[in-house]
Amino acid sequence: MWDMPGVISDISNVYERLKQEGIEFQIVTAGKYKHTLTPTKKVTKEDLAKSKEDIEDILFLFKGFVKKNQPQLDIDSVATVETWFGTDALNKGLCDEI
């Protein structure tokens, strides 16, 4: 089995529930984007946009690394977070032999 990694960010947001319960968090940070997606604050469109930009940058770097180290691999056809088994993985160039 070969699973081609992708890039994902997933975090539970409990801001609304905490607000209903009267619980408020105070967080001190340094840097504009230090506190974008966290479970304890209301997520803004700017937070989501910045997080998406960061994730796309990570995917770009990952694909570049794989392409440099596995030049025979068609990275765009496999960097889809799908999983391939046996001969399918072999045919996609994800392994040398079975």
C-alpha positions as semicolon CSV with decimal commas, in nm:
position;residue;x (nm);y (nm);z (nm)
1;M;0,000;0,000;0,000
2;W;0,123;0,349;-0,077
3;D;-0,056;0,656;0,049
4;M;0,050;0,980;-0,114
5;P;0,042;1,248;0,155
6;G;-0,146;1,566;0,101
7;V;-0,171;1,880;0,305
8;I;-0,461;1,934;0,542
9;S;-0,534;2,140;0,847
10;D;-0,821;2,036;1,068
11;I;-0,906;2,185;1,404
12;S;-1,221;2,172;1,611
13;N;-1,353;2,516;1,693
14;V;-1,539;2,544;2,022
15;Y;-1,556;2,924;2,031
16;E;-1,937;2,946;2,012
17;R;-1,986;2,681;2,281
18;L;-1,738;2,849;2,512
19;K;-1,915;3,179;2,453
20;Q;-2,250;3,018;2,547
21;E;-2,094;2,888;2,868
22;G;-1,950;3,229;2,952
23;I;-1,590;3,112;2,913
24;E;-1,352;3,362;2,759
25;F;-0,990;3,296;2,665
26;Q;-0,718;3,557;2,668
27;I;-0,417;3,474;2,455
28;V;-0,105;3,685;2,419
29;T;0,095;3,637;2,100
30;A;0,365;3,806;1,899
31;G;0,318;3,832;1,525
32;K;0,013;3,910;1,315
33;Y;-0,066;3,551;1,216
34;K;0,035;3,370;1,534
35;H;-0,326;3,307;1,631
36;T;-0,522;3,229;1,315
37;L;-0,702;2,896;1,355
38;T;-0,740;2,793;1,716
39;P;-1,026;2,621;1,897
40;T;-1,089;2,913;2,131
41;K;-1,146;3,214;1,905
42;K;-1,394;3,307;1,639
43;V;-1,250;3,230;1,297
44;T;-1,247;3,517;1,050
45;K;-1,232;3,514;0,671
46;E;-0,878;3,653;0,703
47;D;-0,782;3,360;0,930
48;L;-0,913;3,108;0,679
49;A;-0,746;3,284;0,386
50;K;-0,408;3,292;0,564
51;S;-0,434;2,927;0,666
52;K;-0,526;2,824;0,310
53;E;-0,231;3,023;0,175
54;D;0,003;2,850;0,423
55;I;-0,130;2,506;0,331
56;E;-0,091;2,575;-0,041
57;D;0,270;2,684;0,023
58;I;0,338;2,359;0,210
59;L;0,190;2,154;-0,076
60;F;0,403;2,343;-0,328
61;L;0,719;2,274;-0,123
62;F;0,627;1,909;-0,075
63;K;0,562;1,854;-0,444
64;G;0,891;2,024;-0,531
65;F;1,081;1,801;-0,289
66;V;0,922;1,485;-0,428
67;K;0,979;1,595;-0,788
68;K;1,347;1,664;-0,714
69;N;1,400;1,329;-0,543
70;Q;1,170;1,117;-0,762
71;P;1,193;1,284;-1,107
72;Q;1,024;0,990;-1,281
73;L;0,709;1,043;-1,074
74;D;0,421;1,249;-1,216
75;I;0,366;1,432;-0,889
76;D;0,052;1,615;-1,006
77;S;-0,123;1,286;-1,079
78;V;-0,044;1,135;-0,738
79;A;-0,046;1,428;-0,493
80;T;-0,419;1,381;-0,444
81;V;-0,428;1,213;-0,098
82;E;-0,546;0,889;-0,256
83;T;-0,416;0,546;-0,156
84;W;-0,289;0,290;-0,405
85;F;-0,218;-0,078;-0,344
86;G;0,012;-0,328;-0,514
87;T;0,031;-0,301;-0,889
88;D;-0,159;0,028;-0,891
89;A;0,116;0,184;-0,676
90;L;0,379;0,023;-0,899
91;N;0,214;0,153;-1,217
92;K;0,202;0,505;-1,073
93;G;0,574;0,491;-0,999
94;L;0,525;0,504;-0,623
95;C;0,739;0,196;-0,562
96;D;1,019;0,020;-0,747
97;E;0,891;-0,336;-0,712
98;I;0,640;-0,551;-0,532
